[in-house]
Amino acid sequence: DVRDPDFGKAFTDDKALRSGIRSGDHMLVEGNGGTVVLRWTEGSLDDFVAEYRTSWKPERSSWMNAGSWNRAPLAPLRDRRTSEQRAELSHWDLVNMRGDLVSRRILYGVVAMFAYGCFFYLTYHDEPASALVPLVVTLGYPIVLHLTARVMRDRAPPSSYVFELLLAFDLFQVVTSAIIFPLVILEASRLGMLLPPVGHSSSVSSPLLRQLIWCHYHNRIVELLDTMFRMSQKKFRAYGAFHVGLRLINVWSWWAAQTVGG
């Protein structure tokens, strides 16, 4: 923001630079005044500031990148708090600040997710799920998030494998959900559970329907890793108690569907 008194000055906080998120000639750091976007330049700072001010319009401000000066115009920032909230909630650093994806690492992630799916499919038993698993998840999930935040607070976000594994993880969730959903609809239709869709006895079920619900229940547990991936990128304030509560309620809801409804 050219209205910032520190705009155009060299950033010399070595600790913040070591823990910043860098991609190309851009870096996102936490300075003394809040979140700061830096841009590397080898030329004169005076020339850099003059060039940027020429392209800047008073009613709009823009993020800069190596190829364009006025890409993705944003509304003027009202204050630093608005800027920090936007940086935390939009995940723009996970998309725009990431490095190049490595296909070999994506393959590793896909293989890991496939192995997970095969393991739980082969170890499935047609019996109600234990309440111990969601109980351990409920107690351990907030603790793990808290420890992750403490560990990452003064460290630079890892760049190797994180984005590739996150892509493989999201792909796994999309594909498995796309398979489970139509199969549940077809099996429920065969059992006469679609019209009406509610009010059926828990005895109305089938081995296939129970297995599908069981797989979806375990996918909701694995889905908690999504928060871990993003916390590793220092997205601390984007995930509060409300987010954690919703994720855990989702796990318990599908446990009940698999145990009581199945």
RATA-V243247 format. One record per residue. N is the residue number from 0. RES is the residue in three letters. NEAR is the number of other ideal C-beta (glycine too) atoms within 12 Angstrom. Layout:
<<N	RES	NEAR> <N	RES	NEAR>>
//
This chain:
<<0	ASP	30> <1	VAL	24> <2	ARG	17> <3	ASP	21> <4	PRO	9> <5	ASP	22> <6	PHE	23> <7	GLY	24> <8	LYS	17> <9	ALA	17> <10	PHE	27> <11	THR	13> <12	ASP	20> <13	ASP	10> <14	LYS	17> <15	ALA	24> <16	LEU	21> <17	ARG	16> <18	SER	24> <19	GLY	31> <20	ILE	39> <21	ARG	25> <22	SER	27> <23	GLY	18> <24	ASP	18> <25	HIS	26> <26	MET	28> <27	LEU	38> <28	VAL	31> <29	GLU	34> <30	GLY	25> <31	ASN	14> <32	GLY	20> <33	GLY	25> <34	THR	35> <35	VAL	28> <36	VAL	38> <37	LEU	31> <38	ARG	29> <39	TRP	20> <40	THR	22> <41	GLU	9> <42	GLY	14> <43	SER	12> <44	LEU	19> <45	ASP	14> <46	ASP	14> <47	PHE	25> <48	VAL	22> <49	ALA	16> <50	GLU	19> <51	TYR	25> <52	ARG	19> <53	THR	13> <54	SER	19> <55	TRP	25> <56	LYS	16> <57	PRO	10> <58	GLU	10> <59	ARG	18> <60	SER	29> <61	SER	23> <62	TRP	30> <63	MET	30> <64	ASN	19> <65	ALA	15> <66	GLY	12> <67	SER	12> <68	TRP	22> <69	ASN	18> <70	ARG	14> <71	ALA	18> <72	PRO	17> <73	LEU	24> <74	ALA	14> <75	PRO	18> <76	LEU	24> <77	ARG	15> <78	ASP	16> <79	ARG	22> <80	ARG	15> <81	THR	20> <82	SER	30> <83	GLU	25> <84	GLN	19> <85	ARG	26> <86	ALA	33> <87	GLU	27> <88	LEU	21> <89	SER	22> <90	HIS	24> <91	TRP	27> <92	ASP	34> <93	LEU	31> <94	VAL	18> <95	ASN	25> <96	MET	31> <97	ARG	29> <98	GLY	23> <99	ASP	13> <100	LEU	21> <101	VAL	20> <102	SER	13> <103	ARG	14> <104	ARG	23> <105	ILE	25> <106	LEU	19> <107	TYR	20> <108	GLY	29> <109	VAL	23> <110	VAL	18> <111	ALA	23> <112	MET	30> <113	PHE	20> <114	ALA	16> <115	TYR	25> <116	GLY	27> <117	CYS	16> <118	PHE	15> <119	PHE	24> <120	TYR	20> <121	LEU	12> <122	THR	14> <123	TYR	22> <124	HIS	14> <125	ASP	18> <126	GLU	13> <127	PRO	22> <128	ALA	34> <129	SER	16> <130	ALA	17> <131	LEU	14> <132	VAL	26> <133	PRO	30> <134	LEU	17> <135	VAL	18> <136	VAL	33> <137	THR	24> <138	LEU	14> <139	GLY	22> <140	TYR	36> <141	PRO	23> <142	ILE	15> <143	VAL	22> <144	LEU	32> <145	HIS	19> <146	LEU	16> <147	THR	29> <148	ALA	27> <149	ARG	15> <150	VAL	20> <151	MET	26> <152	ARG	18> <153	ASP	15> <154	ARG	19> <155	ALA	25> <156	PRO	35> <157	PRO	24> <158	SER	25> <159	SER	18> <160	TYR	24> <161	VAL	35> <162	PHE	33> <163	GLU	30> <164	LEU	31> <165	LEU	33> <166	LEU	28> <167	ALA	33> <168	PHE	34> <169	ASP	25> <170	LEU	22> <171	PHE	32> <172	GLN	28> <173	VAL	17> <174	VAL	18> <175	THR	30> <176	SER	21> <177	ALA	16> <178	ILE	20> <179	ILE	30> <180	PHE	19> <181	PRO	14> <182	LEU	22> <183	VAL	31> <184	ILE	18> <185	LEU	18> <186	GLU	24> <187	ALA	28> <188	SER	16> <189	ARG	16> <190	LEU	22> <191	GLY	16> <192	MET	24> <193	LEU	16> <194	LEU	11> <195	PRO	9> <196	PRO	13> <197	VAL	11> <198	GLY	10> <199	HIS	17> <200	SER	12> <201	SER	17> <202	SER	11> <203	VAL	19> <204	SER	29> <205	SER	22> <206	PRO	16> <207	LEU	21> <208	LEU	30> <209	ARG	30> <210	GLN	28> <211	LEU	34> <212	ILE	35> <213	TRP	35> <214	CYS	36> <215	HIS	34> <216	TYR	36> <217	HIS	32> <218	ASN	34> <219	ARG	35> <220	ILE	32> <221	VAL	31> <222	GLU	28> <223	LEU	33> <224	LEU	31> <225	ASP	32> <226	THR	30> <227	MET	28> <228	PHE	33> <229	ARG	33> <230	MET	36> <231	SER	33> <232	GLN	37> <233	LYS	35> <234	LYS	36> <235	PHE	27> <236	ARG	21> <237	ALA	27> <238	TYR	31> <239	GLY	18> <240	ALA	14> <241	PHE	11> <242	HIS	24> <243	VAL	27> <244	GLY	16> <245	LEU	19> <246	ARG	30> <247	LEU	29> <248	ILE	19> <249	ASN	26> <250	VAL	33> <251	TRP	26> <252	SER	20> <253	TRP	32> <254	TRP	32> <255	ALA	21> <256	ALA	26> <257	GLN	35> <258	THR	24> <259	VAL	20> <260	GLY	28> <261	GLY	29>>
//
